[in-house]
């Protein structure tokens, strides 16, 4: 696989579209130096082992960071990497000097790691959502503007076969011109319940499912239609989970 094709694939994986990768200027005679912060399931599998297995000649993980030493130990073994691990993110940036930092921590903490990485001269790929409120979002935007680096939000749902096929059909105008869209998403109680058994169910951790989960759906519409909304609003109520539910 050519380096250009690899970087294009990384952009596709990160954003699900043919983006102009901020990494195209990377030198051809060495591997891209990648670091991961947040070694949970999403970090070690979707953004970890997958890249290790598919692109061994194009990139190398030079550091893993997490506040949990047990997770770090497991991540290193599961991903099949031989890089140093750190419980201190700043120490990792100083010692291994990554070129790309992948952020897979709790949603509420994304901004801390994104801003620090940008300030240290790293490109950043962050798991969705970017963050959980407008104050943290503005801090991230300001940091990106101050730097000469790029930030990509990895909306992994674009990578699903059904979602990619819908994009292909719409892009090829298989159903003609789109004039109106009615999009409903029903979250089943099995998948929905899992959010309330971990930090995602806490407002100060994930900003509610309107942020953590529904960002997928706004993003899919934006991507499918190649359009950004002029106005967005949301409403909801506790009809099944939380304070009004059985627990």
C-alpha positions as a printed NumPy array, in Angstrom:
array([[  0.   ,   0.   ,   0.   ],
       [  1.383,   3.438,  -0.89 ],
       [  1.881,   6.076,   1.791],
       [ -0.59 ,   8.342,   0.017],
       [ -3.187,   5.561,   0.01 ],
       [ -2.485,   4.838,   3.672],
       [ -2.941,   8.461,   4.698],
       [ -6.128,   8.622,   2.676],
       [ -7.331,   5.445,   4.399],
       [ -6.535,   6.918,   7.797],
       [ -8.615,   9.957,   6.929],
       [-11.429,   7.682,   5.79 ],
       [-11.209,   5.74 ,   9.027],
       [-11.11 ,   8.905,  11.088],
       [-13.865,  10.843,   9.394],
       [-15.499,   8.463,   6.95 ],
       [-15.022,  10.784,   3.999],
       [-12.361,  11.687,   1.461],
       [-10.754,  14.345,   3.615],
       [ -7.544,  16.119,   2.802],
       [ -5.309,  14.547,   5.433],
       [ -3.164,  16.922,   7.514],
       [ -0.468,  14.248,   7.327],
       [  0.2  ,  14.253,   3.587],
       [  3.496,  16.049,   4.128],
       [  4.892,  13.216,   6.219],
       [  8.295,  11.962,   5.11 ],
       [  8.354,   8.739,   3.138],
       [ 11.44 ,   7.195,   4.71 ],
       [ 10.046,   6.573,   8.177],
       [  6.89 ,   5.55 ,   9.997],
       [  4.276,   7.88 ,  11.442],
       [  4.769,   8.175,  15.22 ],
       [  1.405,   7.638,  16.954],
       [  0.447,   7.861,  20.627],
       [ -2.84 ,   6.82 ,  22.227],
       [ -4.375,   8.292,  25.383],
       [ -7.296,   6.356,  26.854],
       [ -6.877,   2.584,  26.626],
       [-10.474,   1.46 ,  26.952],
       [-12.228,  -0.837,  24.495],
       [-12.639,   1.782,  21.737],
       [ -9.072,   2.996,  22.008],
       [ -7.362,  -0.378,  22.037],
       [ -9.527,  -2.   ,  19.364],
       [-10.924,   0.473,  16.819],
       [ -8.028,   2.945,  17.007],
       [ -5.395,   0.572,  18.384],
       [ -5.149,  -3.026,  17.251],
       [ -6.842,  -2.275,  13.934],
       [ -4.167,   0.227,  12.939],
       [ -1.372,  -1.999,  14.278],
       [ -2.607,  -4.971,  12.254],
       [ -3.487,  -3.159,   9.033],
       [ -0.684,  -0.607,   8.738],
       [  2.486,  -2.053,  10.335],
       [  4.737,  -0.582,   7.646],
       [  3.227,   2.908,   7.786],
       [  2.9  ,   3.704,  11.491],
       [  4.166,   2.736,  14.902],
       [  2.734,   3.359,  18.351],
       [  5.402,   5.119,  20.367],
       [  3.409,   5.517,  23.58 ],
       [  0.227,   4.58 ,  25.431],
       [ -1.235,   6.673,  28.245],
       [ -3.942,   6.029,  30.815],
       [ -4.52 ,   6.738,  34.506],
       [ -5.133,   3.007,  35.043],
       [ -1.909,   0.903,  35.068],
       [ -3.923,  -2.289,  34.666],
       [ -5.514,  -1.048,  31.457],
       [ -2.106,  -0.017,  30.143],
       [ -0.663,  -3.447,  30.794],
       [ -3.567,  -5.15 ,  29.029],
       [ -3.565,  -2.654,  26.13 ],
       [  0.09 ,  -3.24 ,  25.361],
       [ -0.445,  -6.991,  25.199],
       [ -3.762,  -6.853,  23.308],
       [ -2.539,  -4.369,  20.701],
       [  0.729,  -6.248,  20.247],
       [  2.97 ,  -3.213,  20.656],
       [  6.308,  -2.761,  22.351],
       [  6.2  ,   0.877,  23.345],
       [  6.51 ,   2.637,  26.714],
       [  3.384,   3.273,  28.778],
       [  2.609,   6.335,  30.882],
       [  0.128,   7.287,  33.57 ],
       [  1.121,  10.926,  32.97 ],
       [  0.092,  12.287,  29.564],
       [  2.461,  15.246,  29.638],
       [  5.383,  12.951,  30.37 ],
       [  4.492,  10.833,  27.354],
       [  4.431,  13.846,  25.049],
       [  7.838,  14.951,  26.323],
       [  9.547,  11.574,  26.119],
       [  8.226,  10.064,  22.867],
       [  7.355,  13.177,  20.785],
       [  4.425,  11.718,  18.791],
       [  3.296,  13.254,  15.513],
       [ -0.302,  12.076,  15.845],
       [ -2.149,  11.74 ,  19.172],
       [ -5.344,   9.673,  19.295],
       [ -7.676,  10.697,  22.145],
       [-10.05 ,   8.027,  23.484],
       [-10.636,   9.168,  27.059],
       [-13.893,  10.026,  28.799],
       [-15.808,  12.607,  26.735],
       [-15.6  ,  15.28 ,  29.424],
       [-11.789,  15.116,  29.399],
       [-11.203,  15.216,  25.645],
       [-10.428,  18.931,  25.669],
       [ -7.573,  18.558,  28.149],
       [ -5.674,  16.118,  25.979],
       [ -6.569,  17.708,  22.636],
       [ -5.343,  21.131,  23.726],
       [ -2.131,  19.809,  25.288],
       [ -1.333,  17.776,  22.177],
       [ -1.979,  20.696,  19.816],
       [  0.191,  22.954,  21.955],
       [  3.007,  20.411,  21.757],
       [  2.871,  20.401,  17.959],
       [  0.898,  17.2  ,  17.379],
       [ -1.938,  16.516,  14.982],
       [ -4.899,  15.063,  16.883],
       [ -7.541,  12.464,  16.093],
       [-10.239,  12.33 ,  18.776],
       [-13.077,   9.909,  19.352],
       [-16.516,  11.418,  19.066],
       [-18.013,  13.518,  20.489],
       [-15.474,  16.336,  20.32 ],
       [-16.503,  17.403,  23.827],
       [-19.617,  17.835,  25.984],
       [-20.35 ,  21.568,  26.173],
       [-19.844,  24.851,  24.358],
       [-17.162,  26.182,  26.727],
       [-14.869,  23.234,  26.166],
       [-15.632,  23.266,  22.446],
       [-14.565,  26.908,  22.204],
       [-11.338,  26.203,  24.101],
       [-10.532,  23.435,  21.606],
       [-11.273,  25.668,  18.6  ],
       [ -9.098,  28.428,  20.027],
       [ -6.22 ,  26.001,  20.592],
       [ -6.437,  24.68 ,  17.042],
       [ -6.387,  28.212,  15.64 ],
       [ -3.293,  29.034,  17.702],
       [ -1.471,  25.982,  16.39 ],
       [ -0.487,  24.971,  12.874],
       [ -1.828,  21.464,  13.434],
       [ -5.089,  19.748,  12.575],
       [ -7.836,  18.087,  14.585],
       [-10.066,  15.314,  13.219],
       [-13.138,  13.937,  15.007],
       [-13.455,  10.196,  14.412],
       [-17.152,   9.54 ,  13.849],
       [-16.775,   5.763,  13.705],
       [-20.385,   5.153,  12.651],
       [-19.569,   6.439,   9.172],
       [-17.372,   3.36 ,   8.83 ],
       [-20.331,   0.943,   9.096],
       [-21.088,  -0.862,   5.806],
       [-24.726,   0.313,   5.718],
       [-23.781,   3.923,   6.375],
       [-21.051,   3.895,   3.74 ],
       [-23.427,   2.366,   1.178],
       [-26.049,   5.048,   1.831],
       [-23.382,   7.71 ,   1.288],
       [-22.365,   6.047,  -1.978],
       [-25.949,   5.885,  -3.264],
       [-26.66 ,   9.514,  -2.405],
       [-23.347,  10.745,  -3.807],
       [-24.021,   8.951,  -7.077],
       [-27.525,  10.475,  -7.158],
       [-29.118,   7.036,  -7.377],
       [-32.368,   8.399,  -5.925],
       [-32.15 ,  11.852,  -7.481],
       [-32.034,  15.249,  -5.809],
       [-32.675,  15.328,  -2.047],
       [-35.213,  17.969,  -1.056],
       [-36.38 ,  16.757,   2.357],
       [-35.201,  14.31 ,   5.015],
       [-37.076,  12.644,   7.868],
       [-34.638,  10.659,  10.02 ],
       [-35.696,   8.704,  13.115],
       [-33.459,   6.534,  15.262],
       [-34.862,   4.187,  17.89 ],
       [-32.345,   3.047,  20.478],
       [-33.272,  -0.381,  21.841],
       [-33.301,  -1.05 ,  25.57 ],
       [-30.404,  -3.512,  25.425],
       [-27.922,  -1.094,  23.871],
       [-29.532,   1.889,  25.558],
       [-29.308,   0.344,  29.006],
       [-25.572,  -0.252,  28.664],
       [-24.926,   3.496,  28.696],
       [-26.447,   3.835,  32.143],
       [-24.183,   1.183,  33.635],
       [-21.038,   3.248,  33.133],
       [-19.858,   6.869,  33.033],
       [-21.812,   7.657,  29.842],
       [-24.974,   7.858,  31.933],
       [-23.616,  10.782,  33.96 ],
       [-24.154,  14.312,  32.653],
       [-20.694,  15.414,  33.799],
       [-19.098,  12.481,  31.965],
       [-20.805,  12.295,  28.602],
       [-23.066,  15.327,  28.485],
       [-26.162,  13.084,  28.182],
       [-27.065,  10.764,  25.324],
       [-28.183,  13.823,  23.335],
       [-24.455,  14.574,  23.08 ],
       [-22.704,  11.229,  23.37 ],
       [-25.109,   9.174,  21.232],
       [-27.102,  11.58 ,  19.079],
       [-23.967,  13.254,  17.68 ],
       [-23.749,  10.143,  15.5  ],
       [-27.08 ,  10.908,  13.921],
       [-26.479,  14.593,  13.294],
       [-23.109,  13.665,  11.832],
       [-24.564,  11.016,   9.531],
       [-27.053,  13.517,   8.144],
       [-24.347,  16.16 ,   7.654],
       [-22.137,  13.621,   5.892],
       [-24.807,  12.005,   3.741],
       [-26.158,  15.37 ,   2.559],
       [-22.783,  17.151,   2.426],
       [-24.443,  19.96 ,   4.342],
       [-24.19 ,  21.656,   7.73 ],
       [-27.257,  22.722,   9.741],
       [-28.014,  26.378,  10.328],
       [-29.872,  25.676,  13.565],
       [-30.029,  22.657,  15.877],
       [-32.192,  22.018,  18.918],
       [-33.029,  18.96 ,  21.   ],
       [-35.474,  17.978,  23.693],
       [-36.007,  14.905,  25.802],
       [-37.397,  13.403,  28.978],
       [-36.68 ,  10.577,  31.4  ],
       [-39.319,   8.082,  30.315],
       [-37.431,   4.823,  30.763],
       [-34.048,   5.354,  32.477],
       [-32.768,   7.55 ,  35.267],
       [-34.772,   9.222,  38.008],
       [-38.172,   8.338,  36.559],
       [-37.281,   4.695,  35.967],
       [-37.375,   1.688,  38.321],
       [-33.914,   2.507,  39.689]])
